[in-house]
Amino acid sequence: MAVFPRGVMRQLLEAVSDYCKQFFVATLGSMLGAVGLVLLCALITGLLHINVSVAAYQKLLLSHPFPLQIFTGLGLGFALSHRMKGNRFAVWLWILPALGLAFDFVTWHPTSVVTTGSAAEHFFTSEWVLLPPSPQRMQIVVDQFSRTVALCTSLAYGVGSSLHAVLSRKRHLVSDP
């Protein structure tokens, strides 16, 4: 005797697979897309013999509130909305990163005298750039990219997907007499 009726397990596995694909694209895809854009900018400026420092590219990629990653997530959500079964899960992708960030935010405590700030400073500011290279600085970077950026990009992906859905509906309403 099966625990689930026939076909329910298959539907559940398909739903989990769809969620995981969209979550991967919304978070890691947005971050990698932002890196790709920075590399493309570096290539173009190099070909045009425009002198741009490495620090400028780092600032573009690492500055708060991570606008490049957010706009990449927005663009991916908009562009891939029709390819990844619409916005079936896109509007809910932010929940896991929000829960992870909320848990880490509530349970955060300074690990050394170097990191004496608050949890808000730890997760939402770019003051870590001023710290000397250290394990504490690396932990801040890891926390921000695994929690803060993941939340921002998944929200942006959902907004982009929803925006595509709204514009598609309006287009269909206008084209249908």
SULHU-V61359 format. One record per helix or strand of 3 or more residues. SS is the DSSP state (helix for helix, strand for strand). FROM is the first residue (numbers start at 0). TO is the last residue. If there is no record, write none. Layout:
BEGIN
SS:FROM:TO, SS:FROM:TO
END
This chain:
BEGIN
helix:7:46, helix:53:61, helix:66:79, helix:89:91, helix:93:106, helix:118:123, helix:126:129, helix:134:174
END
